[in-house]
Structure formats: structure tokens, C-alpha cells
Amino acid sequence: MPRPKKGSSSRPPKQGERLQRVLADAGVASRRECERLIESGAVEVNGEVVTRLPVFVDPENDRIMVEGRPIRRQRERKLYILLNKPSRTLTTNADEPGSDRRTVIDLVDHPQKSRLFPVGRLDYDTTGLLLLTNDGDLANQLTHPRYGVPKTYRAVVKGTIEDDAVAELERGIFLADRKAGRTQGASRTAHVEVRVVLRERERTTLELTLREGRNRQVRRLLAAVGYPVKRLERIAMGPLSLRGVARGQWRELDRHEIRALKKASAAPVEPEAPARTRRPADARPETPSRPSTPINRSVAALPGARSPGPCAPGQRSASDRGHKSARPAQGRPGSRSSRSKPDAQPQARPARRPRKPGSRP
């Protein structure tokens, strides 16, 4: 067994992961036994023997050996844990400094729980289904509205909700958009599926299915239509449900559930097209409006002439009245022969003869 080298216990504090945990994850021994191996001088890090804890290492870059043999670098196993979150629990890994509130990670007794993070958020008082994982790609697909993974909530609201309020929730409501703690305009929420479970005199139980995740969206939606939330629980996320998991308990997903979850979030969902108004079957197809009077093509063909547009009801077009440069035909005033026809060619005015000097005009 190698002897400890002088000064071998001096390492930068709290950089990387604990050495005994890296050894346990590599399958050397249990964490307690790995601590004994370190204290006995059987572990080297980058050629230096370490004997005092804590020791923090980088398993990707540091060279770690146990009794002269390098440890196996195993690929991190993906974990998927379903938790039935109780009330008065923070959806985070650690509380703020100075506070000691319970977090969802505190409820999970798993050797690799420090690597887990929650997928999405549930309010401090909201209960129900919460997924914990170390799979960042899947977490992004489950929370991004582009993939449209449905999340179903059961809400108990104050009062008896009306059908008009349900219809308004389904159509969508304008909510303020907040980014970096500031309000930046407002936008309409996506379509919400609403099902009334039970109507009572003083309260109503609803189930709402959303495909986007804004901050406190369910509570804000119901408050906007005048029905504040008294109790809220998430009961489903995609193919997952709370069946068989009591409040405050957790379990790992099996391979069938993991496969179904990845399939549900695999492809992006096309955005909803605006609704089109249906026309009756016996309605005539719409045609573009045309001038009520025909255009005199002979006038329009003249150089510099403009095509007359549609005229007001009760008025004749310029072609019906005749071109103003055309002279009336010979005949009695008011007779048909004296009026110019729409399709008749306009007659040019004859040139005037020059006057002789001394003649009267």
C-alpha cells in the first residue's frame, strides 16, 4: 500500500465532487467503505495520495487510482423519479440562505438525489405529480410549449362556475408576460381543455389540461374569470399519472413509462391555426365585384384616354353620354339619332378654314 506523501492533503476546497462519492459511483465500494480507503492512504489523485476528508475531485479530468489501479469511468445513469409532492414544500434543490423550508429533494432518499432537479415548477401550496431527473434534454422537451406535452390539474374553486366562464377559459385569456421580474406586455393563453367534475353551492371542482407552462397560470386564469383557487393538484403529465403513489412518496419510472414519456415529447406540435368561419353548403361562392356598366373599349383604346370606372346608381357612364370631344349626330335634338351610342366611334371635329384678310368673322 503506498505511503502518504507530505503535503498530499492540501487540495482546493469544494471544487468538483466528493471523492468517496465518485468512488462509490464507479463501483469501488459503498460510500462508507470508500471513506475508509481514503483515510488509509489507498487512494491517489493525480499521483498524490490523499488521506484527509473532504476531498473534491473532477472525475472527467482528474486521474484517480485505488491501490495502484485506475477506477472505471462509468457513464452517468439517467434517473427518472415520480414524486407526489405534498403541500408546503419548495420545488427546488435548496432553500434560500437563512431559510430552512422543506424541498422536494429532501423527500427523495436516493443515492444520486443530489444530481436530480425538478422538471417544471409547482407552487409552495400546490400538490401532485412532479418529475425529478438528471436528463436535461428530456426536461427541456417536457417543459417547452413547442412540444405541447399536456399537463392536467384538478382545481377546487370558490363558488359555482358558470358556463360562460368555462367557455372563456377554453378560448384563452390575456395574461401579462413577465421576463426577468418585469412585465413586458400581455398575450393570450393557448387553448385550455376544461371539464367540470362537480358543481356545488359554495365550490366547484374542475380539471384543466394545459400545453404551456406560465408562472402560476392555472391560478391566474381562474382568478381572471372571478373564481379564485382554493386547492390545486397536478394529476397527470403526458402519459404519467399519480396512480399508486401516496402523498409525499416517490418511485422510479419503469422502462415502459420512460419510453412513453420520450415518445410523447419527441416531435414538436404545430401551432394552432386560426379558426375559420364555416359557410352554409347552399351559399354561392364569393366573386370579386365588377363595374355595373360595361366599359367603352373604343374610348379606352384612344391615346391618353382613361377607362371609366363604375358609376353611382341612377347615373350613366361617360360612354353612355358620349365622349365630350364627339359632335352630336345630325337630326332633331332629343331624337335617338342625335344621341351617341355606347359602341359608336367618336367623330373628330373638322378643322376650321383660315379667314381671308378683311373678311368679317
C-alpha positions as CSV (number, residue, x, y, z in Angstrom):
1,M,0.0,0.0,0.0
2,P,1.5,3.4,-1.0
3,R,2.6,5.7,1.8
4,P,1.1,9.2,2.0
5,K,3.3,12.0,0.6
6,K,3.9,15.1,2.6
7,G,1.5,17.8,1.8
8,S,-0.7,15.5,-0.1
9,S,-3.9,16.5,1.8
10,S,-3.8,20.1,0.5
11,R,-6.4,20.4,-2.3
12,P,-8.6,23.3,-3.4
13,P,-11.7,23.3,-1.2
14,K,-15.1,22.5,-2.6
15,Q,-14.2,22.2,-6.3
16,G,-15.9,19.3,-8.1
17,E,-17.5,16.2,-6.4
18,R,-16.6,14.4,-3.2
19,L,-14.0,11.7,-3.8
20,Q,-15.8,9.0,-1.8
21,R,-19.0,9.6,-3.9
22,V,-17.0,9.3,-7.1
23,L,-15.5,6.1,-6.0
24,A,-18.9,4.7,-4.9
25,D,-20.5,5.6,-8.3
26,A,-17.6,3.8,-10.0
27,G,-18.4,0.7,-8.2
28,V,-15.4,0.5,-5.9
29,A,-17.3,0.0,-2.7
30,S,-20.0,1.6,-0.6
31,R,-19.5,5.3,0.3
32,R,-18.6,4.4,3.9
33,E,-16.0,1.9,2.8
34,C,-14.6,4.4,0.3
35,E,-14.1,6.8,3.1
36,R,-12.0,4.2,5.0
37,L,-9.9,3.5,1.8
38,I,-9.2,7.2,1.5
39,E,-8.2,7.6,5.2
40,S,-5.9,4.5,5.0
41,G,-3.9,6.0,2.1
42,A,-5.1,3.6,-0.6
43,V,-6.4,6.4,-3.0
44,E,-4.3,8.6,-5.3
45,V,-5.5,11.6,-7.2
46,N,-3.2,12.8,-10.0
47,G,-0.2,11.0,-8.4
48,E,-0.8,12.3,-4.9
49,V,-2.0,10.2,-2.0
50,V,-4.9,11.8,-0.1
51,T,-5.8,10.8,3.4
52,R,-7.9,13.5,4.9
53,L,-11.6,14.3,4.0
54,P,-13.2,16.2,2.5
55,V,-11.6,15.9,-0.9
56,F,-13.2,17.3,-4.1
57,V,-12.3,16.0,-7.5
58,D,-13.3,16.3,-11.1
59,P,-14.0,12.8,-12.4
60,E,-13.7,13.8,-16.0
61,N,-10.2,15.4,-15.7
62,D,-8.6,14.0,-12.5
63,R,-6.7,10.7,-12.6
64,I,-8.0,8.6,-9.7
65,M,-6.4,5.3,-8.6
66,V,-7.3,2.9,-5.9
67,E,-4.5,0.6,-4.7
68,G,-2.5,1.4,-7.8
69,R,-5.3,0.7,-10.3
70,P,-7.4,3.4,-12.1
71,I,-11.1,3.4,-11.4
72,R,-13.6,2.8,-14.2
73,R,-15.3,5.8,-15.5
74,Q,-18.9,4.9,-15.9
75,R,-21.4,6.9,-17.9
76,E,-23.9,8.6,-15.7
77,R,-27.1,6.7,-15.5
78,K,-30.3,8.6,-16.3
79,L,-32.8,8.7,-13.5
80,Y,-36.5,9.4,-13.7
81,I,-38.3,9.7,-10.4
82,L,-42.0,10.5,-9.9
83,L,-42.9,12.3,-6.7
84,N,-46.3,13.1,-5.3
85,K,-45.5,16.5,-3.9
86,P,-47.1,17.5,-0.6
87,S,-48.2,21.0,0.4
88,R,-45.8,23.5,2.0
89,T,-42.8,22.1,0.0
90,L,-40.4,24.1,-2.2
91,T,-39.9,22.9,-5.8
92,T,-36.1,23.4,-5.8
93,N,-32.9,21.7,-4.7
94,A,-32.1,24.0,-1.8
95,D,-33.8,26.8,0.1
96,E,-32.6,30.4,0.2
97,P,-29.8,31.1,2.7
98,G,-31.1,31.7,6.1
99,S,-34.3,29.7,5.5
100,D,-34.9,26.1,6.4
101,R,-38.0,25.1,4.5
102,R,-38.5,21.6,3.1
103,T,-37.7,21.0,-0.5
104,V,-38.7,18.2,-2.9
105,I,-35.1,16.8,-2.9
106,D,-35.4,16.3,0.9
107,L,-38.3,13.8,0.3
108,V,-36.2,11.6,-2.1
109,D,-34.0,9.1,-0.4
110,H,-31.8,8.1,-3.3
111,P,-28.0,7.7,-3.6
112,Q,-27.9,10.1,-6.6
113,K,-30.6,12.5,-5.4
114,S,-28.1,15.5,-5.4
115,R,-27.8,15.1,-9.2
116,L,-31.6,15.4,-9.7
117,F,-33.6,18.5,-10.5
118,P,-37.3,19.1,-10.8
119,V,-39.0,19.3,-14.3
120,G,-41.1,22.4,-14.2
121,R,-42.4,24.0,-11.0
122,L,-45.3,23.6,-8.6
123,D,-46.2,26.3,-6.2
124,Y,-45.4,26.1,-2.5
125,D,-49.0,25.0,-1.6
126,T,-49.7,23.1,-4.9
127,T,-49.6,19.3,-4.6
128,G,-49.4,16.5,-7.0
129,L,-47.2,15.0,-9.7
130,L,-43.6,16.2,-10.1
131,L,-40.9,14.6,-12.2
132,L,-37.3,14.6,-11.0
133,T,-34.5,13.7,-13.4
134,N,-30.9,14.3,-14.4
135,D,-31.8,14.2,-18.1
136,G,-31.6,17.8,-19.3
137,D,-32.8,17.1,-22.9
138,L,-36.0,15.4,-21.8
139,A,-36.7,18.1,-19.2
140,N,-36.5,20.8,-21.8
141,Q,-38.9,18.9,-24.1
142,L,-41.4,18.3,-21.3
143,T,-41.5,22.0,-20.3
144,H,-41.2,23.8,-23.7
145,P,-44.6,24.7,-25.1
146,R,-43.3,23.9,-28.6
147,Y,-43.7,20.1,-27.8
148,G,-47.1,20.6,-26.3
149,V,-46.9,17.9,-23.6
150,P,-50.3,18.1,-21.8
151,K,-50.4,18.7,-18.0
152,T,-53.7,18.1,-16.2
153,Y,-54.6,19.9,-13.0
154,R,-57.6,19.4,-10.6
155,A,-58.7,22.6,-9.1
156,V,-61.3,23.4,-6.4
157,V,-62.5,27.0,-6.9
158,K,-64.8,29.2,-4.8
159,G,-68.4,29.5,-6.0
160,T,-70.4,27.8,-8.7
161,I,-68.7,28.4,-12.0
162,E,-70.9,29.4,-15.0
163,D,-70.7,28.0,-18.5
164,D,-69.7,31.4,-19.9
165,A,-66.6,31.4,-17.7
166,V,-65.7,27.9,-18.8
167,A,-66.0,28.9,-22.5
168,E,-63.8,32.0,-21.8
169,L,-61.1,29.7,-20.3
170,E,-61.2,27.4,-23.3
171,R,-60.8,30.3,-25.7
172,G,-57.9,31.8,-23.9
173,I,-57.4,34.9,-21.7
174,F,-54.8,37.7,-22.0
175,L,-52.2,37.4,-19.2
176,A,-49.3,39.6,-18.5
177,D,-45.9,38.3,-19.7
178,R,-43.1,38.6,-17.2
179,K,-39.4,38.3,-18.0
180,A,-36.6,38.8,-15.6
181,G,-39.0,40.1,-13.0
182,R,-40.6,42.7,-15.3
183,T,-43.9,42.9,-17.1
184,Q,-43.5,43.0,-20.8
185,G,-46.9,43.3,-22.4
186,A,-49.6,40.6,-22.5
187,S,-50.6,37.7,-24.7
188,R,-53.5,35.3,-25.0
189,T,-53.1,31.9,-23.5
190,A,-53.3,28.8,-25.6
191,H,-56.4,26.6,-25.8
192,V,-57.3,25.0,-22.4
193,E,-59.3,21.9,-22.0
194,V,-61.8,22.3,-19.2
195,R,-64.0,19.7,-17.6
196,V,-66.4,20.4,-14.8
197,V,-66.2,17.5,-12.3
198,L,-68.6,18.6,-9.6
199,R,-70.7,21.7,-9.1
200,E,-71.7,22.5,-5.5
201,R,-73.3,25.6,-3.9
202,E,-70.1,27.0,-2.5
203,R,-67.4,25.4,-4.6
204,T,-66.7,23.7,-8.0
205,T,-64.2,21.0,-8.9
206,L,-62.6,21.4,-12.3
207,E,-60.0,19.6,-14.4
208,L,-57.9,21.7,-16.7
209,T,-55.4,20.4,-19.3
210,L,-52.7,22.9,-20.4
211,R,-50.0,22.6,-23.1
212,E,-47.9,25.6,-22.0
213,G,-46.5,26.5,-18.6
214,R,-46.6,30.1,-17.5
215,N,-45.9,31.2,-14.0
216,R,-48.9,30.3,-11.7
217,Q,-51.0,30.0,-14.9
218,V,-53.9,28.0,-13.5
219,R,-54.4,30.3,-10.5
220,R,-54.2,33.4,-12.7
221,L,-56.6,32.0,-15.3
222,L,-59.3,31.2,-12.7
223,A,-58.8,34.4,-10.9
224,A,-59.3,36.3,-14.1
225,V,-62.8,34.9,-14.6
226,G,-63.7,35.5,-11.0
227,Y,-63.2,32.1,-9.4
228,P,-60.2,32.0,-7.0
229,V,-58.5,28.7,-6.4
230,K,-58.9,27.1,-3.0
231,R,-57.0,23.9,-3.7
232,L,-54.8,22.8,-6.7
233,E,-53.2,19.5,-7.6
234,R,-51.4,18.2,-10.7
235,I,-52.7,14.8,-11.5
236,A,-51.1,13.9,-14.8
237,M,-48.2,14.9,-17.1
238,G,-48.3,13.3,-20.6
239,P,-48.7,9.5,-20.1
240,L,-47.8,9.7,-16.3
241,S,-50.3,9.7,-13.5
242,L,-50.2,9.6,-9.7
243,R,-51.7,6.1,-9.6
244,G,-50.1,4.0,-6.8
245,V,-48.1,6.9,-5.3
246,A,-49.2,8.3,-1.9
247,R,-48.7,11.9,-0.9
248,G,-45.1,12.6,-0.1
249,Q,-43.9,9.3,-1.6
250,W,-41.8,8.6,-4.8
251,R,-40.8,5.8,-7.1
252,E,-38.6,5.4,-10.2
253,L,-40.2,5.1,-13.6
254,D,-40.0,1.7,-15.3
255,R,-38.7,1.4,-18.9
256,H,-42.2,1.4,-20.4
257,E,-43.1,4.7,-18.7
258,I,-39.8,6.2,-19.8
259,R,-40.3,5.1,-23.4
260,A,-43.9,6.5,-23.4
261,L,-42.7,9.8,-21.9
262,K,-40.0,10.2,-24.5
263,K,-42.4,9.4,-27.3
264,A,-44.9,12.0,-26.0
265,S,-42.3,14.7,-26.2
266,A,-40.4,13.6,-29.3
267,A,-41.9,15.8,-32.0
268,P,-42.8,19.5,-31.9
269,V,-46.5,20.3,-32.2
270,E,-47.7,22.6,-35.0
271,P,-49.2,25.9,-33.7
272,E,-52.9,26.1,-33.8
273,A,-54.3,27.7,-36.9
274,P,-56.9,30.5,-36.5
275,A,-60.4,29.2,-36.6
276,R,-62.3,29.7,-39.9
277,T,-65.9,30.5,-40.2
278,R,-67.9,27.8,-42.0
279,R,-70.3,28.9,-44.8
280,P,-73.6,27.2,-45.5
281,A,-73.5,24.4,-48.1
282,D,-76.0,26.2,-50.4
283,A,-74.2,29.6,-50.3
284,R,-72.8,30.8,-53.6
285,P,-69.1,31.3,-53.9
286,E,-67.8,34.8,-53.5
287,T,-66.7,36.6,-56.6
288,P,-64.8,39.9,-56.9
289,S,-67.1,42.9,-57.5
290,R,-67.1,44.2,-61.1
291,P,-68.4,47.5,-62.5
292,S,-72.1,47.6,-63.0
293,T,-71.8,49.1,-66.5
294,P,-69.7,47.9,-69.4
295,I,-66.5,49.7,-70.3
296,N,-66.5,51.5,-73.7
297,R,-63.5,49.8,-75.1
298,S,-63.3,52.2,-78.1
299,V,-62.8,55.1,-75.8
300,A,-60.4,53.3,-73.6
301,A,-58.3,52.4,-76.7
302,L,-57.7,56.1,-77.5
303,P,-54.3,57.5,-76.6
304,G,-54.4,59.3,-73.3
305,A,-57.9,58.2,-72.5
306,R,-58.9,56.7,-69.1
307,S,-61.2,53.8,-68.6
308,P,-64.3,55.0,-66.9
309,G,-65.0,53.2,-63.5
310,P,-68.3,52.1,-62.1
311,C,-70.8,54.9,-61.7
312,A,-73.4,55.5,-59.0
313,P,-76.9,54.0,-59.2
314,G,-79.2,56.1,-61.5
315,Q,-76.3,57.7,-63.4
316,R,-75.0,56.9,-66.9
317,S,-71.4,56.2,-67.6
318,A,-69.3,58.5,-69.8
319,S,-69.6,56.1,-72.7
320,D,-73.4,56.3,-72.5
321,R,-73.3,60.1,-72.5
322,G,-70.8,60.1,-75.4
323,H,-67.3,61.4,-75.5
324,K,-67.1,65.2,-74.9
325,S,-65.0,65.6,-78.0
326,A,-67.5,63.9,-80.2
327,R,-70.2,66.1,-82.0
328,P,-73.8,65.1,-81.9
329,A,-75.2,63.4,-84.9
330,Q,-77.4,65.2,-87.4
331,G,-81.0,65.2,-86.6
332,R,-83.7,66.7,-84.4
333,P,-82.5,67.4,-80.9
334,G,-83.7,64.8,-78.5
335,S,-84.1,62.1,-81.1
336,R,-82.4,58.8,-81.0
337,S,-80.2,59.6,-84.0
338,S,-78.9,62.7,-82.2
339,R,-77.6,60.5,-79.2
340,S,-74.3,58.7,-79.4
341,K,-74.4,55.0,-78.9
342,P,-72.1,53.3,-76.4
343,D,-70.2,51.4,-79.0
344,A,-70.1,54.1,-81.7
345,Q,-66.8,55.6,-82.7
346,P,-66.4,59.3,-81.6
347,Q,-66.4,61.7,-84.6
348,A,-63.5,64.1,-84.9
349,R,-64.3,67.8,-85.1
350,P,-63.5,69.3,-88.6
351,A,-60.7,71.8,-88.9
352,R,-61.7,75.5,-89.3
353,R,-60.7,77.3,-92.6
354,P,-58.4,80.3,-92.3
355,R,-60.1,83.6,-92.8
356,K,-59.2,86.0,-95.6
357,P,-57.9,89.4,-94.7
358,G,-60.6,92.0,-94.4
359,S,-63.4,89.4,-94.0
360,R,-65.8,89.6,-91.2
361,P,-65.8,87.0,-88.5
